[in-house]
């Protein structure tokens, strides 16, 4: 399955299509290689539930940070709107 951001990049910047495809493919394979190297010690130390709790907490914190940033950027755009 192709990433939507890659499709956008491929349609907009044809000159970057080859290198963007290579970076996308490399990042997927590096992630698949590193995943067990990083998760196995955590599973051994904390169990599957501990790994799930840590990963879900990290994902929730990143979601909150993204929402807060979007709110700040939205307020910034509204207060500095010219026109």
Biotite code that builds the C-alpha atoms (Angstrom):
import biotite.structure as struc

atoms = struc.array([
    struc.Atom([0.000, 0.000, 0.000], chain_id="A", res_id=1, res_name="UNK", atom_name="CA", element="C"),
    struc.Atom([1.347, 3.406, -0.951], chain_id="A", res_id=2, res_name="UNK", atom_name="CA", element="C"),
    struc.Atom([1.569, 6.171, 1.628], chain_id="A", res_id=3, res_name="UNK", atom_name="CA", element="C"),
    struc.Atom([-0.720, 9.142, 0.843], chain_id="A", res_id=4, res_name="UNK", atom_name="CA", element="C"),
    struc.Atom([2.114, 11.574, 1.499], chain_id="A", res_id=5, res_name="UNK", atom_name="CA", element="C"),
    struc.Atom([4.270, 9.730, -1.032], chain_id="A", res_id=6, res_name="UNK", atom_name="CA", element="C"),
    struc.Atom([1.519, 9.979, -3.641], chain_id="A", res_id=7, res_name="UNK", atom_name="CA", element="C"),
    struc.Atom([1.302, 13.728, -3.011], chain_id="A", res_id=8, res_name="UNK", atom_name="CA", element="C"),
    struc.Atom([5.064, 14.054, -3.290], chain_id="A", res_id=9, res_name="UNK", atom_name="CA", element="C"),
    struc.Atom([5.117, 11.968, -6.462], chain_id="A", res_id=10, res_name="UNK", atom_name="CA", element="C"),
    struc.Atom([2.431, 14.079, -8.105], chain_id="A", res_id=11, res_name="UNK", atom_name="CA", element="C"),
    struc.Atom([3.878, 17.431, -7.097], chain_id="A", res_id=12, res_name="UNK", atom_name="CA", element="C"),
    struc.Atom([7.611, 16.903, -7.396], chain_id="A", res_id=13, res_name="UNK", atom_name="CA", element="C"),
    struc.Atom([8.364, 14.496, -10.217], chain_id="A", res_id=14, res_name="UNK", atom_name="CA", element="C"),
    struc.Atom([12.093, 15.204, -9.952], chain_id="A", res_id=15, res_name="UNK", atom_name="CA", element="C"),
    struc.Atom([12.160, 13.918, -6.350], chain_id="A", res_id=16, res_name="UNK", atom_name="CA", element="C"),
    struc.Atom([10.050, 10.830, -7.016], chain_id="A", res_id=17, res_name="UNK", atom_name="CA", element="C"),
    struc.Atom([12.949, 8.368, -7.294], chain_id="A", res_id=18, res_name="UNK", atom_name="CA", element="C"),
    struc.Atom([14.811, 9.522, -4.181], chain_id="A", res_id=19, res_name="UNK", atom_name="CA", element="C"),
    struc.Atom([11.590, 9.866, -2.164], chain_id="A", res_id=20, res_name="UNK", atom_name="CA", element="C"),
    struc.Atom([10.635, 6.320, -3.104], chain_id="A", res_id=21, res_name="UNK", atom_name="CA", element="C"),
    struc.Atom([14.040, 5.078, -2.013], chain_id="A", res_id=22, res_name="UNK", atom_name="CA", element="C"),
    struc.Atom([13.837, 6.888, 1.322], chain_id="A", res_id=23, res_name="UNK", atom_name="CA", element="C"),
    struc.Atom([10.315, 5.596, 1.937], chain_id="A", res_id=24, res_name="UNK", atom_name="CA", element="C"),
    struc.Atom([11.307, 2.008, 1.131], chain_id="A", res_id=25, res_name="UNK", atom_name="CA", element="C"),
    struc.Atom([14.483, 2.208, 3.226], chain_id="A", res_id=26, res_name="UNK", atom_name="CA", element="C"),
    struc.Atom([12.637, 3.641, 6.225], chain_id="A", res_id=27, res_name="UNK", atom_name="CA", element="C"),
    struc.Atom([10.063, 0.847, 6.148], chain_id="A", res_id=28, res_name="UNK", atom_name="CA", element="C"),
    struc.Atom([12.729, -1.865, 6.042], chain_id="A", res_id=29, res_name="UNK", atom_name="CA", element="C"),
    struc.Atom([14.881, -0.179, 8.709], chain_id="A", res_id=30, res_name="UNK", atom_name="CA", element="C"),
    struc.Atom([11.813, 0.040, 10.940], chain_id="A", res_id=31, res_name="UNK", atom_name="CA", element="C"),
    struc.Atom([11.026, -3.630, 10.419], chain_id="A", res_id=32, res_name="UNK", atom_name="CA", element="C"),
    struc.Atom([14.628, -4.546, 11.232], chain_id="A", res_id=33, res_name="UNK", atom_name="CA", element="C"),
    struc.Atom([14.890, -2.364, 14.344], chain_id="A", res_id=34, res_name="UNK", atom_name="CA", element="C"),
    struc.Atom([11.475, -3.172, 15.790], chain_id="A", res_id=35, res_name="UNK", atom_name="CA", element="C"),
    struc.Atom([12.349, -6.541, 17.358], chain_id="A", res_id=36, res_name="UNK", atom_name="CA", element="C"),
    struc.Atom([15.738, -5.225, 18.481], chain_id="A", res_id=37, res_name="UNK", atom_name="CA", element="C"),
    struc.Atom([14.018, -2.479, 20.451], chain_id="A", res_id=38, res_name="UNK", atom_name="CA", element="C"),
    struc.Atom([10.859, -4.254, 21.585], chain_id="A", res_id=39, res_name="UNK", atom_name="CA", element="C"),
    struc.Atom([12.297, -7.601, 22.741], chain_id="A", res_id=40, res_name="UNK", atom_name="CA", element="C"),
    struc.Atom([14.272, -6.195, 25.706], chain_id="A", res_id=41, res_name="UNK", atom_name="CA", element="C"),
    struc.Atom([11.224, -4.176, 26.755], chain_id="A", res_id=42, res_name="UNK", atom_name="CA", element="C"),
    struc.Atom([8.974, -7.238, 26.551], chain_id="A", res_id=43, res_name="UNK", atom_name="CA", element="C"),
    struc.Atom([11.458, -9.255, 28.617], chain_id="A", res_id=44, res_name="UNK", atom_name="CA", element="C"),
    struc.Atom([11.696, -6.508, 31.253], chain_id="A", res_id=45, res_name="UNK", atom_name="CA", element="C"),
    struc.Atom([8.075, -5.355, 31.439], chain_id="A", res_id=46, res_name="UNK", atom_name="CA", element="C"),
    struc.Atom([5.961, -7.930, 29.580], chain_id="A", res_id=47, res_name="UNK", atom_name="CA", element="C"),
    struc.Atom([3.606, -7.354, 26.690], chain_id="A", res_id=48, res_name="UNK", atom_name="CA", element="C"),
    struc.Atom([1.242, -5.278, 28.821], chain_id="A", res_id=49, res_name="UNK", atom_name="CA", element="C"),
    struc.Atom([4.061, -2.968, 29.892], chain_id="A", res_id=50, res_name="UNK", atom_name="CA", element="C"),
    struc.Atom([5.197, -2.473, 26.301], chain_id="A", res_id=51, res_name="UNK", atom_name="CA", element="C"),
    struc.Atom([1.617, -1.782, 25.213], chain_id="A", res_id=52, res_name="UNK", atom_name="CA", element="C"),
    struc.Atom([1.123, 0.687, 28.070], chain_id="A", res_id=53, res_name="UNK", atom_name="CA", element="C"),
    struc.Atom([4.351, 2.522, 27.221], chain_id="A", res_id=54, res_name="UNK", atom_name="CA", element="C"),
    struc.Atom([3.616, 2.637, 23.482], chain_id="A", res_id=55, res_name="UNK", atom_name="CA", element="C"),
    struc.Atom([0.029, 3.780, 23.972], chain_id="A", res_id=56, res_name="UNK", atom_name="CA", element="C"),
    struc.Atom([1.125, 6.454, 26.476], chain_id="A", res_id=57, res_name="UNK", atom_name="CA", element="C"),
    struc.Atom([3.715, 7.733, 24.021], chain_id="A", res_id=58, res_name="UNK", atom_name="CA", element="C"),
    struc.Atom([1.153, 7.800, 21.205], chain_id="A", res_id=59, res_name="UNK", atom_name="CA", element="C"),
    struc.Atom([-1.348, 9.666, 23.408], chain_id="A", res_id=60, res_name="UNK", atom_name="CA", element="C"),
    struc.Atom([1.293, 12.214, 24.446], chain_id="A", res_id=61, res_name="UNK", atom_name="CA", element="C"),
    struc.Atom([2.238, 12.804, 20.807], chain_id="A", res_id=62, res_name="UNK", atom_name="CA", element="C"),
    struc.Atom([-1.444, 13.257, 19.890], chain_id="A", res_id=63, res_name="UNK", atom_name="CA", element="C"),
    struc.Atom([-1.923, 15.812, 22.681], chain_id="A", res_id=64, res_name="UNK", atom_name="CA", element="C"),
    struc.Atom([1.227, 17.650, 21.581], chain_id="A", res_id=65, res_name="UNK", atom_name="CA", element="C"),
    struc.Atom([-0.007, 17.727, 17.973], chain_id="A", res_id=66, res_name="UNK", atom_name="CA", element="C"),
    struc.Atom([-3.402, 19.110, 19.013], chain_id="A", res_id=67, res_name="UNK", atom_name="CA", element="C"),
    struc.Atom([-1.788, 21.756, 21.232], chain_id="A", res_id=68, res_name="UNK", atom_name="CA", element="C"),
    struc.Atom([0.570, 22.788, 18.444], chain_id="A", res_id=69, res_name="UNK", atom_name="CA", element="C"),
    struc.Atom([-2.327, 22.986, 15.992], chain_id="A", res_id=70, res_name="UNK", atom_name="CA", element="C"),
    struc.Atom([-4.267, 25.165, 18.431], chain_id="A", res_id=71, res_name="UNK", atom_name="CA", element="C"),
    struc.Atom([-1.295, 27.482, 18.970], chain_id="A", res_id=72, res_name="UNK", atom_name="CA", element="C"),
    struc.Atom([-0.595, 27.700, 15.244], chain_id="A", res_id=73, res_name="UNK", atom_name="CA", element="C"),
    struc.Atom([-4.274, 28.335, 14.565], chain_id="A", res_id=74, res_name="UNK", atom_name="CA", element="C"),
    struc.Atom([-4.395, 31.126, 17.140], chain_id="A", res_id=75, res_name="UNK", atom_name="CA", element="C"),
    struc.Atom([-1.166, 32.567, 15.782], chain_id="A", res_id=76, res_name="UNK", atom_name="CA", element="C"),
    struc.Atom([-2.594, 32.601, 12.267], chain_id="A", res_id=77, res_name="UNK", atom_name="CA", element="C"),
    struc.Atom([-5.792, 34.246, 13.459], chain_id="A", res_id=78, res_name="UNK", atom_name="CA", element="C"),
    struc.Atom([-4.044, 37.009, 15.407], chain_id="A", res_id=79, res_name="UNK", atom_name="CA", element="C"),
    struc.Atom([-1.594, 37.780, 12.591], chain_id="A", res_id=80, res_name="UNK", atom_name="CA", element="C"),
    struc.Atom([-4.082, 37.655, 9.736], chain_id="A", res_id=81, res_name="UNK", atom_name="CA", element="C"),
    struc.Atom([-3.738, 40.606, 7.408], chain_id="A", res_id=82, res_name="UNK", atom_name="CA", element="C"),
    struc.Atom([-6.551, 41.471, 5.162], chain_id="A", res_id=83, res_name="UNK", atom_name="CA", element="C"),
])
